[in-house]
């Protein structure tokens, strides 16, 4: 079957609030050598999409300017040298950009088969958070069974992924969330200790619950005054991974605590990571995490699905602070 030359996609002419998003038509991308073209069924919605829409997170120079960092669908065409996939294969994929569209190109190594038991809708919400959590907690911070971990934003896509993965690999899980409902949901998903940061001093609670020892690992996407509190909450030889900033990225720190407790402070952004690293992450996920979906040890929490035309409403929900789980955009469905 021949491919169309144009496609529908979400567009915005200038940075701004969710209302700047609308529909447009543009050319169907041609897969470059080593790439596949995906006929998109669903696209996952993530916080970086909202930041890019607001003008604060420009795509890499060689990436599509269209929003969207993860999709599910079927391979529509393959570029020169592609051997792992064939037209018609069902996949979910991390993409450099371009997910909010009917067709999206991505390197073949960024694609994964659908996890067993997951629909196309659910699988679209897996790559971005699982790549991010696995890389930061399990590879950069070398998280090990029996350690304790503090995960901020427990009901976000990242938070729920981290809670489930850490629990599946033997962690004592602490997390923070912004309401009693969210706290209860975190506990349901496996958190041993969930703290309402709006009604409790979460750092004091972590210190109390850990019997004044602190936690081994912290995963944070808040920044601002959380950074100093995270460092105070870490045990000796503890590790902190900073992956985003909902608050300020510029902070004042007393480095003596890092020195005295022999702490490791690191950070990363997935989108700017080398392609070879993302391919290696895909291989690690397929081997070590995909079997957990089959056994039910991890699952996708899908809060709501919007038609592609309602991307603005999806972004408004993402930024509302009420969300528990992930959002998907229905492109073709399936």
GIVEN-V705684 format. One record per backbone hydrogen bond with DSSP energy under -1.0 kcal/mol. CO is the residue of the C=O (numbers start at 1). NH is the residue of the N-H. Records with the same first field share a line. If there is no record, write none. Layout:
# GIVEN-V705684
CO: NH / NH
This chain:
# GIVEN-V705684
5: 28
7: 26
8: 102
9: 24
11: 22
17: 20
18: 21
22: 11
24: 9
26: 7
32: 35
34: 108
35: 79
36: 106
37: 76 / 77
38: 104
39: 74
41: 331 / 332 / 333
42: 72
43: 329
46: 49 / 50
47: 51
48: 52
49: 53
50: 54
51: 56
52: 55
53: 16
60: 63
66: 98
67: 100
68: 99
69: 95
70: 44
71: 93
72: 41 / 42
73: 91
74: 39
75: 88
77: 37
79: 82
80: 34
86: 89
89: 75
91: 73
92: 112
93: 71
99: 101
100: 10
102: 40
104: 38
106: 36
107: 110
108: 111
110: 94
112: 92
115: 118
119: 123
120: 124
122: 125
123: 126
126: 130
127: 131
128: 132
129: 133
130: 134
131: 135
132: 136
133: 137
134: 138 / 139
135: 140
136: 141
137: 143
144: 147
147: 172
148: 217
149: 174
150: 219
151: 176
153: 156
155: 325
156: 160
157: 161
158: 162
159: 163
160: 164
161: 165
162: 166
163: 167
164: 168
165: 169
166: 171
167: 170
170: 146
172: 149
173: 192 / 193
174: 151
175: 195
176: 154
177: 197
179: 183
180: 184
181: 185
182: 186
183: 187
184: 188
185: 189
186: 191
187: 190
193: 175
195: 177
196: 199 / 200
200: 202
201: 205
202: 206
203: 207
204: 208
205: 209
206: 210
207: 212
208: 211
215: 235
216: 239
217: 150
218: 241
219: 152
220: 243
222: 247
223: 226
224: 227
225: 229
226: 230
227: 231
228: 232
229: 233
233: 215
235: 238
238: 264
239: 218
240: 266
241: 220
242: 268
248: 224
254: 257
255: 259
256: 260
257: 261
258: 263
261: 237
264: 240
266: 242
270: 273
274: 278
275: 279
276: 280
277: 281
278: 282
279: 283
280: 284
281: 285
282: 286
283: 287
284: 288
285: 289 / 290
289: 292
290: 294
291: 295
292: 297 / 298
301: 326
304: 328
306: 330
307: 310
308: 311
310: 314
311: 315
312: 316
313: 317
314: 318
315: 319
317: 320
326: 303 / 304
327: 45
328: 306
329: 43
330: 308
